[in-house]
């Protein structure tokens, strides 16, 4: 499935749909994270996934969405 998404992403870039390509890339990063074998994730990993998810919405809303994520370094792991 991830190879299929990569093929679609490259096609989007080829035809000049760079935003679509970036959205597909973000989605594939999320999928990769979901299929890993460990069911325990760190706060840092969860924040990273939230950031990728928010990237999709930033692209969708064309600059009308701004986010900032702050995390205490002591709780990352």
N, C-alpha and C positions, 0 to 999 in steps of 0.2 A: 504494500500500500504506500509506503514512504517513497519508493522508487517512482510510483505513479504520480505522486504529488510533485516530486522533483521534475518529472517530465513536463507536467502541466506548468510548473513555475518557469521552466526554461522557455517553453512556448510563449508564455505571457511576456517574458523579457524580449524574446525575438521579435514579437509584433509591436513592441513599444509600450506594453502595459506594465510599467515598472511597479506601480502601486499594487496591482493584482499579484505580481510576482512576490513582492514583499509580504503581502497578506498570506499567500500560500506558504512562504517560508516560515512565518510565525506559527501558522497552524501545524506545520510539520514538526516544529520544535516542541509544540505542546503534545502532539501525538507521541513523539519519541519519549518524552518524559512520562507519559501515562503507561507505556508498555514496559517500562523497566521492572525488573523482578521484585525489587524491594518495596514493601508496603509502608515502610517508615521513611518519611522525608523530613529534611531539616527545615527550619523556618526560612533559611536562606534559599533553599530550592523552591519552596512554596512562593516566596516573594518573587523569585525569578519568573515563575510561571504566571503569576499575576501581572507582572510587567509585560510579558509577551502578549498576554490576553488584552491588556490595555493598549498595546501597540496596534492591535487589529482595529480597535475603536478609534484610535487617533487617526489612522488612515481613512477609516470609513467616514469620520466627521470632518475631514479635511482641515485640520488645524483648529477646530473649535473646542477641542478637549485638551486640557493640560492636566497632568498628574504629577505628583511627587510622592515618592515612597521613602519613608525614613524608618530605620531599624536600629535598635541598640545592638552594637557589635557583640555584646556579651551573650545574646540569645540566638545568634546565627546558627550555631550547630546544635 
